[in-house]
């Protein structure tokens, strides 16, 4: 995973991440954490914007047989993340601190 400085310069390597054929999205939080998904299966990962070792940001819900989470996006309040979960594909809003999450609706 690489970060590109908005002022220019070369990309900065943040962490090792095994990207598949298609990266599954990333979001940068106000407190300099990057949430990202690079795998067809598994939870969203997190890493400091200054670099480090990625760790899971969330967990998969065994009650719904969730096997993947993708395309994290910060909401304007800066405290919640919208992402796609599945199967079946479902929009989810989660508290950035890892607290509550709400399944919104099935999605294509």
Chimera marker file (.cmm) of the C-alpha trace (Angstrom):
<marker_set name="trace">
<marker id="1" x="0.000" y="0.000" z="0.000" r="1" g="1" b="0" radius="0.5"/>
<marker id="2" x="1.483" y="3.368" z="-1.012" r="1" g="1" b="0" radius="0.5"/>
<marker id="3" x="0.689" y="6.956" z="-0.088" r="1" g="1" b="0" radius="0.5"/>
<marker id="4" x="1.285" y="9.820" z="-2.515" r="1" g="1" b="0" radius="0.5"/>
<marker id="5" x="2.064" y="13.227" z="-0.976" r="1" g="1" b="0" radius="0.5"/>
<marker id="6" x="-0.310" y="15.916" z="-2.231" r="1" g="1" b="0" radius="0.5"/>
<marker id="7" x="2.647" y="18.334" z="-2.438" r="1" g="1" b="0" radius="0.5"/>
<marker id="8" x="4.420" y="16.029" z="-4.865" r="1" g="1" b="0" radius="0.5"/>
<marker id="9" x="7.322" y="13.656" z="-4.518" r="1" g="1" b="0" radius="0.5"/>
<marker id="10" x="7.578" y="9.895" z="-4.807" r="1" g="1" b="0" radius="0.5"/>
<marker id="11" x="4.990" y="7.503" z="-3.339" r="1" g="1" b="0" radius="0.5"/>
<marker id="12" x="5.695" y="6.352" z="0.227" r="1" g="1" b="0" radius="0.5"/>
<marker id="13" x="5.335" y="2.654" z="1.068" r="1" g="1" b="0" radius="0.5"/>
<marker id="14" x="3.065" y="2.300" z="4.110" r="1" g="1" b="0" radius="0.5"/>
<marker id="15" x="2.855" y="-1.459" z="4.525" r="1" g="1" b="0" radius="0.5"/>
<marker id="16" x="3.031" y="-4.810" z="2.815" r="1" g="1" b="0" radius="0.5"/>
<marker id="17" x="-0.345" y="-5.701" z="1.346" r="1" g="1" b="0" radius="0.5"/>
<marker id="18" x="-0.975" y="-8.513" z="-1.084" r="1" g="1" b="0" radius="0.5"/>
<marker id="19" x="-3.234" y="-6.925" z="-3.662" r="1" g="1" b="0" radius="0.5"/>
<marker id="20" x="-5.322" y="-9.243" z="-5.762" r="1" g="1" b="0" radius="0.5"/>
<marker id="21" x="-6.242" y="-8.392" z="-9.320" r="1" g="1" b="0" radius="0.5"/>
<marker id="22" x="-8.407" y="-5.494" z="-8.123" r="1" g="1" b="0" radius="0.5"/>
<marker id="23" x="-7.907" y="-3.428" z="-4.958" r="1" g="1" b="0" radius="0.5"/>
<marker id="24" x="-11.147" y="-3.159" z="-2.999" r="1" g="1" b="0" radius="0.5"/>
<marker id="25" x="-10.938" y="0.448" z="-1.824" r="1" g="1" b="0" radius="0.5"/>
<marker id="26" x="-9.389" y="2.645" z="0.836" r="1" g="1" b="0" radius="0.5"/>
<marker id="27" x="-10.363" y="5.579" z="3.067" r="1" g="1" b="0" radius="0.5"/>
<marker id="28" x="-8.219" y="8.056" z="5.022" r="1" g="1" b="0" radius="0.5"/>
<marker id="29" x="-9.583" y="9.065" z="8.428" r="1" g="1" b="0" radius="0.5"/>
<marker id="30" x="-9.195" y="12.468" z="10.121" r="1" g="1" b="0" radius="0.5"/>
<marker id="31" x="-6.874" y="10.896" z="12.708" r="1" g="1" b="0" radius="0.5"/>
<marker id="32" x="-4.462" y="9.626" z="10.018" r="1" g="1" b="0" radius="0.5"/>
<marker id="33" x="-5.510" y="6.014" z="9.805" r="1" g="1" b="0" radius="0.5"/>
<marker id="34" x="-6.005" y="4.378" z="6.430" r="1" g="1" b="0" radius="0.5"/>
<marker id="35" x="-8.725" y="1.731" z="6.142" r="1" g="1" b="0" radius="0.5"/>
<marker id="36" x="-8.351" y="-0.565" z="3.161" r="1" g="1" b="0" radius="0.5"/>
<marker id="37" x="-9.357" y="-3.866" z="1.616" r="1" g="1" b="0" radius="0.5"/>
<marker id="38" x="-7.094" y="-5.770" z="-0.760" r="1" g="1" b="0" radius="0.5"/>
<marker id="39" x="-8.519" y="-9.268" z="-0.660" r="1" g="1" b="0" radius="0.5"/>
<marker id="40" x="-11.585" y="-10.959" z="-2.091" r="1" g="1" b="0" radius="0.5"/>
<marker id="41" x="-12.250" y="-12.298" z="1.416" r="1" g="1" b="0" radius="0.5"/>
<marker id="42" x="-11.679" y="-10.989" z="4.916" r="1" g="1" b="0" radius="0.5"/>
<marker id="43" x="-12.279" y="-7.872" z="6.981" r="1" g="1" b="0" radius="0.5"/>
<marker id="44" x="-11.217" y="-4.283" z="6.302" r="1" g="1" b="0" radius="0.5"/>
<marker id="45" x="-7.638" y="-3.610" z="7.430" r="1" g="1" b="0" radius="0.5"/>
<marker id="46" x="-6.133" y="-0.496" z="9.031" r="1" g="1" b="0" radius="0.5"/>
<marker id="47" x="-2.668" y="1.052" z="9.037" r="1" g="1" b="0" radius="0.5"/>
<marker id="48" x="-1.254" y="4.366" z="10.238" r="1" g="1" b="0" radius="0.5"/>
<marker id="49" x="-0.823" y="6.982" z="7.486" r="1" g="1" b="0" radius="0.5"/>
<marker id="50" x="2.838" y="7.113" z="8.547" r="1" g="1" b="0" radius="0.5"/>
<marker id="51" x="3.196" y="3.371" z="7.879" r="1" g="1" b="0" radius="0.5"/>
<marker id="52" x="3.342" y="0.207" z="9.927" r="1" g="1" b="0" radius="0.5"/>
<marker id="53" x="1.884" y="-3.275" z="10.067" r="1" g="1" b="0" radius="0.5"/>
<marker id="54" x="-1.731" y="-3.594" z="8.912" r="1" g="1" b="0" radius="0.5"/>
<marker id="55" x="-4.209" y="-5.069" z="11.386" r="1" g="1" b="0" radius="0.5"/>
<marker id="56" x="-7.901" y="-5.888" z="11.029" r="1" g="1" b="0" radius="0.5"/>
<marker id="57" x="-10.117" y="-2.853" z="11.665" r="1" g="1" b="0" radius="0.5"/>
<marker id="58" x="-13.289" y="-4.928" z="11.885" r="1" g="1" b="0" radius="0.5"/>
<marker id="59" x="-14.383" y="-8.519" z="12.275" r="1" g="1" b="0" radius="0.5"/>
<marker id="60" x="-16.547" y="-10.694" z="10.075" r="1" g="1" b="0" radius="0.5"/>
<marker id="61" x="-20.019" y="-11.463" z="11.444" r="1" g="1" b="0" radius="0.5"/>
<marker id="62" x="-20.419" y="-15.265" z="11.720" r="1" g="1" b="0" radius="0.5"/>
<marker id="63" x="-24.175" y="-14.868" z="12.361" r="1" g="1" b="0" radius="0.5"/>
<marker id="64" x="-24.734" y="-13.525" z="8.848" r="1" g="1" b="0" radius="0.5"/>
<marker id="65" x="-21.999" y="-15.727" z="7.303" r="1" g="1" b="0" radius="0.5"/>
<marker id="66" x="-20.203" y="-12.556" z="6.222" r="1" g="1" b="0" radius="0.5"/>
<marker id="67" x="-16.997" y="-13.443" z="4.367" r="1" g="1" b="0" radius="0.5"/>
<marker id="68" x="-15.823" y="-10.099" z="2.979" r="1" g="1" b="0" radius="0.5"/>
<marker id="69" x="-15.834" y="-6.327" z="3.528" r="1" g="1" b="0" radius="0.5"/>
<marker id="70" x="-14.870" y="-3.858" z="0.785" r="1" g="1" b="0" radius="0.5"/>
<marker id="71" x="-14.804" y="-0.223" z="-0.349" r="1" g="1" b="0" radius="0.5"/>
<marker id="72" x="-14.614" y="1.661" z="2.963" r="1" g="1" b="0" radius="0.5"/>
<marker id="73" x="-15.647" y="5.317" z="2.720" r="1" g="1" b="0" radius="0.5"/>
<marker id="74" x="-15.580" y="7.916" z="5.494" r="1" g="1" b="0" radius="0.5"/>
<marker id="75" x="-18.868" y="9.706" z="6.110" r="1" g="1" b="0" radius="0.5"/>
<marker id="76" x="-18.903" y="13.510" z="6.532" r="1" g="1" b="0" radius="0.5"/>
<marker id="77" x="-19.255" y="13.325" z="10.331" r="1" g="1" b="0" radius="0.5"/>
<marker id="78" x="-15.732" y="11.826" z="10.484" r="1" g="1" b="0" radius="0.5"/>
<marker id="79" x="-16.894" y="9.156" z="12.945" r="1" g="1" b="0" radius="0.5"/>
<marker id="80" x="-18.611" y="6.595" z="10.706" r="1" g="1" b="0" radius="0.5"/>
<marker id="81" x="-17.548" y="4.408" z="7.809" r="1" g="1" b="0" radius="0.5"/>
<marker id="82" x="-19.760" y="3.140" z="4.993" r="1" g="1" b="0" radius="0.5"/>
<marker id="83" x="-18.666" y="-0.120" z="3.370" r="1" g="1" b="0" radius="0.5"/>
<marker id="84" x="-19.942" y="-3.053" z="1.339" r="1" g="1" b="0" radius="0.5"/>
<marker id="85" x="-20.241" y="-6.424" z="3.064" r="1" g="1" b="0" radius="0.5"/>
<marker id="86" x="-21.287" y="-9.831" z="1.875" r="1" g="1" b="0" radius="0.5"/>
<marker id="87" x="-22.546" y="-12.144" z="0.763" r="1" g="1" b="0" radius="0.5"/>
<marker id="88" x="-25.136" y="-11.081" z="-0.109" r="1" g="1" b="0" radius="0.5"/>
<marker id="89" x="-23.778" y="-7.614" z="-0.911" r="1" g="1" b="0" radius="0.5"/>
<marker id="90" x="-25.064" y="-5.277" z="1.809" r="1" g="1" b="0" radius="0.5"/>
<marker id="91" x="-24.293" y="-1.657" z="2.688" r="1" g="1" b="0" radius="0.5"/>
<marker id="92" x="-23.113" y="-1.243" z="6.285" r="1" g="1" b="0" radius="0.5"/>
<marker id="93" x="-22.452" y="1.830" z="8.427" r="1" g="1" b="0" radius="0.5"/>
<marker id="94" x="-20.024" y="1.311" z="11.304" r="1" g="1" b="0" radius="0.5"/>
<marker id="95" x="-18.678" y="3.477" z="14.072" r="1" g="1" b="0" radius="0.5"/>
<marker id="96" x="-15.018" y="4.273" z="13.335" r="1" g="1" b="0" radius="0.5"/>
<marker id="97" x="-14.010" y="3.292" z="16.866" r="1" g="1" b="0" radius="0.5"/>
<marker id="98" x="-15.104" y="-0.276" z="16.108" r="1" g="1" b="0" radius="0.5"/>
<marker id="99" x="-18.334" y="-0.028" z="18.051" r="1" g="1" b="0" radius="0.5"/>
<marker id="100" x="-21.777" y="-0.516" z="16.593" r="1" g="1" b="0" radius="0.5"/>
<marker id="101" x="-22.560" y="-1.283" z="12.984" r="1" g="1" b="0" radius="0.5"/>
<marker id="102" x="-25.854" y="-1.148" z="11.126" r="1" g="1" b="0" radius="0.5"/>
<marker id="103" x="-26.747" y="-3.141" z="8.022" r="1" g="1" b="0" radius="0.5"/>
<marker id="104" x="-28.618" y="-0.748" z="5.728" r="1" g="1" b="0" radius="0.5"/>
<marker id="105" x="-29.827" y="-2.752" z="2.725" r="1" g="1" b="0" radius="0.5"/>
<marker id="106" x="-28.918" y="-5.336" z="0.137" r="1" g="1" b="0" radius="0.5"/>
<marker id="107" x="-27.028" y="-3.827" z="-2.786" r="1" g="1" b="0" radius="0.5"/>
<marker id="108" x="-25.773" y="-4.762" z="-6.240" r="1" g="1" b="0" radius="0.5"/>
<link id1="1" id2="2" r="1" g="1" b="0" radius="0.2"/>
<link id1="2" id2="3" r="1" g="1" b="0" radius="0.2"/>
<link id1="3" id2="4" r="1" g="1" b="0" radius="0.2"/>
<link id1="4" id2="5" r="1" g="1" b="0" radius="0.2"/>
<link id1="5" id2="6" r="1" g="1" b="0" radius="0.2"/>
<link id1="6" id2="7" r="1" g="1" b="0" radius="0.2"/>
<link id1="7" id2="8" r="1" g="1" b="0" radius="0.2"/>
<link id1="8" id2="9" r="1" g="1" b="0" radius="0.2"/>
<link id1="9" id2="10" r="1" g="1" b="0" radius="0.2"/>
<link id1="10" id2="11" r="1" g="1" b="0" radius="0.2"/>
<link id1="11" id2="12" r="1" g="1" b="0" radius="0.2"/>
<link id1="12" id2="13" r="1" g="1" b="0" radius="0.2"/>
<link id1="13" id2="14" r="1" g="1" b="0" radius="0.2"/>
<link id1="14" id2="15" r="1" g="1" b="0" radius="0.2"/>
<link id1="15" id2="16" r="1" g="1" b="0" radius="0.2"/>
<link id1="16" id2="17" r="1" g="1" b="0" radius="0.2"/>
<link id1="17" id2="18" r="1" g="1" b="0" radius="0.2"/>
<link id1="18" id2="19" r="1" g="1" b="0" radius="0.2"/>
<link id1="19" id2="20" r="1" g="1" b="0" radius="0.2"/>
<link id1="20" id2="21" r="1" g="1" b="0" radius="0.2"/>
<link id1="21" id2="22" r="1" g="1" b="0" radius="0.2"/>
<link id1="22" id2="23" r="1" g="1" b="0" radius="0.2"/>
<link id1="23" id2="24" r="1" g="1" b="0" radius="0.2"/>
<link id1="24" id2="25" r="1" g="1" b="0" radius="0.2"/>
<link id1="25" id2="26" r="1" g="1" b="0" radius="0.2"/>
<link id1="26" id2="27" r="1" g="1" b="0" radius="0.2"/>
<link id1="27" id2="28" r="1" g="1" b="0" radius="0.2"/>
<link id1="28" id2="29" r="1" g="1" b="0" radius="0.2"/>
<link id1="29" id2="30" r="1" g="1" b="0" radius="0.2"/>
<link id1="30" id2="31" r="1" g="1" b="0" radius="0.2"/>
<link id1="31" id2="32" r="1" g="1" b="0" radius="0.2"/>
<link id1="32" id2="33" r="1" g="1" b="0" radius="0.2"/>
<link id1="33" id2="34" r="1" g="1" b="0" radius="0.2"/>
<link id1="34" id2="35" r="1" g="1" b="0" radius="0.2"/>
<link id1="35" id2="36" r="1" g="1" b="0" radius="0.2"/>
<link id1="36" id2="37" r="1" g="1" b="0" radius="0.2"/>
<link id1="37" id2="38" r="1" g="1" b="0" radius="0.2"/>
<link id1="38" id2="39" r="1" g="1" b="0" radius="0.2"/>
<link id1="39" id2="40" r="1" g="1" b="0" radius="0.2"/>
<link id1="40" id2="41" r="1" g="1" b="0" radius="0.2"/>
<link id1="41" id2="42" r="1" g="1" b="0" radius="0.2"/>
<link id1="42" id2="43" r="1" g="1" b="0" radius="0.2"/>
<link id1="43" id2="44" r="1" g="1" b="0" radius="0.2"/>
<link id1="44" id2="45" r="1" g="1" b="0" radius="0.2"/>
<link id1="45" id2="46" r="1" g="1" b="0" radius="0.2"/>
<link id1="46" id2="47" r="1" g="1" b="0" radius="0.2"/>
<link id1="47" id2="48" r="1" g="1" b="0" radius="0.2"/>
<link id1="48" id2="49" r="1" g="1" b="0" radius="0.2"/>
<link id1="49" id2="50" r="1" g="1" b="0" radius="0.2"/>
<link id1="50" id2="51" r="1" g="1" b="0" radius="0.2"/>
<link id1="51" id2="52" r="1" g="1" b="0" radius="0.2"/>
<link id1="52" id2="53" r="1" g="1" b="0" radius="0.2"/>
<link id1="53" id2="54" r="1" g="1" b="0" radius="0.2"/>
<link id1="54" id2="55" r="1" g="1" b="0" radius="0.2"/>
<link id1="55" id2="56" r="1" g="1" b="0" radius="0.2"/>
<link id1="56" id2="57" r="1" g="1" b="0" radius="0.2"/>
<link id1="57" id2="58" r="1" g="1" b="0" radius="0.2"/>
<link id1="58" id2="59" r="1" g="1" b="0" radius="0.2"/>
<link id1="59" id2="60" r="1" g="1" b="0" radius="0.2"/>
<link id1="60" id2="61" r="1" g="1" b="0" radius="0.2"/>
<link id1="61" id2="62" r="1" g="1" b="0" radius="0.2"/>
<link id1="62" id2="63" r="1" g="1" b="0" radius="0.2"/>
<link id1="63" id2="64" r="1" g="1" b="0" radius="0.2"/>
<link id1="64" id2="65" r="1" g="1" b="0" radius="0.2"/>
<link id1="65" id2="66" r="1" g="1" b="0" radius="0.2"/>
<link id1="66" id2="67" r="1" g="1" b="0" radius="0.2"/>
<link id1="67" id2="68" r="1" g="1" b="0" radius="0.2"/>
<link id1="68" id2="69" r="1" g="1" b="0" radius="0.2"/>
<link id1="69" id2="70" r="1" g="1" b="0" radius="0.2"/>
<link id1="70" id2="71" r="1" g="1" b="0" radius="0.2"/>
<link id1="71" id2="72" r="1" g="1" b="0" radius="0.2"/>
<link id1="72" id2="73" r="1" g="1" b="0" radius="0.2"/>
<link id1="73" id2="74" r="1" g="1" b="0" radius="0.2"/>
<link id1="74" id2="75" r="1" g="1" b="0" radius="0.2"/>
<link id1="75" id2="76" r="1" g="1" b="0" radius="0.2"/>
<link id1="76" id2="77" r="1" g="1" b="0" radius="0.2"/>
<link id1="77" id2="78" r="1" g="1" b="0" radius="0.2"/>
<link id1="78" id2="79" r="1" g="1" b="0" radius="0.2"/>
<link id1="79" id2="80" r="1" g="1" b="0" radius="0.2"/>
<link id1="80" id2="81" r="1" g="1" b="0" radius="0.2"/>
<link id1="81" id2="82" r="1" g="1" b="0" radius="0.2"/>
<link id1="82" id2="83" r="1" g="1" b="0" radius="0.2"/>
<link id1="83" id2="84" r="1" g="1" b="0" radius="0.2"/>
<link id1="84" id2="85" r="1" g="1" b="0" radius="0.2"/>
<link id1="85" id2="86" r="1" g="1" b="0" radius="0.2"/>
<link id1="86" id2="87" r="1" g="1" b="0" radius="0.2"/>
<link id1="87" id2="88" r="1" g="1" b="0" radius="0.2"/>
<link id1="88" id2="89" r="1" g="1" b="0" radius="0.2"/>
<link id1="89" id2="90" r="1" g="1" b="0" radius="0.2"/>
<link id1="90" id2="91" r="1" g="1" b="0" radius="0.2"/>
<link id1="91" id2="92" r="1" g="1" b="0" radius="0.2"/>
<link id1="92" id2="93" r="1" g="1" b="0" radius="0.2"/>
<link id1="93" id2="94" r="1" g="1" b="0" radius="0.2"/>
<link id1="94" id2="95" r="1" g="1" b="0" radius="0.2"/>
<link id1="95" id2="96" r="1" g="1" b="0" radius="0.2"/>
<link id1="96" id2="97" r="1" g="1" b="0" radius="0.2"/>
<link id1="97" id2="98" r="1" g="1" b="0" radius="0.2"/>
<link id1="98" id2="99" r="1" g="1" b="0" radius="0.2"/>
<link id1="99" id2="100" r="1" g="1" b="0" radius="0.2"/>
<link id1="100" id2="101" r="1" g="1" b="0" radius="0.2"/>
<link id1="101" id2="102" r="1" g="1" b="0" radius="0.2"/>
<link id1="102" id2="103" r="1" g="1" b="0" radius="0.2"/>
<link id1="103" id2="104" r="1" g="1" b="0" radius="0.2"/>
<link id1="104" id2="105" r="1" g="1" b="0" radius="0.2"/>
<link id1="105" id2="106" r="1" g="1" b="0" radius="0.2"/>
<link id1="106" id2="107" r="1" g="1" b="0" radius="0.2"/>
<link id1="107" id2="108" r="1" g="1" b="0" radius="0.2"/>
</marker_set>
